[in-house]
Amino acid sequence: MELIRAESLGYQVNLTARVLEQALRERVERYGVVPGQFPALLSLYERDGLTQAELCRQVRVEQPTMAKTLQRMERDGLIRRERHPTDARQVLVFLTERAEELREPLARAGTGVNADAVRGLTEEQVATFMTCLTRITDNLAGPGRPRSPR
């Protein structure tokens, strides 16, 4: 059996992700944010004060990757870390005032990229596509692993 790139789900999804990332990069670099920080920011915008382990689970990255991301975000003034008040072994991650000020511009940037991406598709086509992506993610997540956010 021959694998043809144009017919490969993995290839097409990966290509799409890279193109989306580049489009997002072009819109957010003026704010001193890079696309790799977006998943952590979104999680913290939804619920500030998460632990690094919680962020890893939500974003689906390994601990060393998240550690580097958070280190850069802290350096760039987007987050601050505080010891957990009742468990000194844990560190909580909080958004800074700067990150809060960027919430709306970053939301507009992400929404704009998404709008560009689905230009020419009907609402029904977009809904079907999102349902399919969610199912694919859940199929591959495996037991005990985080499911797609709903």
Buried (B, 14 or more C-beta within 10 A) or exposed (E): EEEEEEEEEEEEEEEEEEEBBEBBBEBBEEBEBBBBBBBBBBBBBEEBEBBBEBBBBBBEBEEEEBEEBBEBBBEBEBBBBEEEEEEEEBBBBEBBEEBEEBEEBBEEBBEEBBEEBEEEEEEEEEEEEEEEEBEEBBEEEEEEEEEEEE
